[in-house]
Amino acid sequence: MLAASVAFAEPPKDYPFVSFDQGLRLAREQNRPIFLYFGRFGCGWCDMTNKQAFSDPALRKLYTQNYVLVYVDSESGKRLRLPSGERITEAALGVRYKAFATPLFMFMEPDGKEIARIPGVKTTQDFQDYDRFVSGGHYKTQTLAQFLAGKP
């Protein structure tokens, strides 16, 4: 009999992901944007993205330098404290941000305002393009779709 393998989706290895509440605090203190990753236990698509895109050392360096990295298990009962003082679970946070399918990636300003929402499996090149959109400030004048349509 063959045993089925289970895909475990944890934050990508060797990335300094923190909790949502800690990430909001750090982003404000450091005045850096947030890269928010909604994943969940058993998500094969999350596991695929971790192995194929996030294993790239250059991407790890780029995202570690440019963002406060936040990972949220969209099905977890772990409690968080929002800047308002409200305590909610990670699962409730997923509902609040409409993270109904994983993986879901969001870029946010240091104050928590959403910059871009990107669902699904992505490549290293995709994440590099998203970084250029956010770190270059292009989100202030155009949508992500407009930016990607005009990329070199």
Secondary structure, 3 states (H helix, E strand, C coil): CCCCCCCCCCCCCCCCCECHHHHHHHHHHHCCCEEEEEECCCCHHHHHHHHHCCCCHHHHHHHHHHCEEEEEECCCCCEEECCCCCEEEHHHHHHHCCCCCCCEEEEECCCCCEEEEEECCCCHHHHHHHHHHHHCCHHHCCCHHHHHHCCC
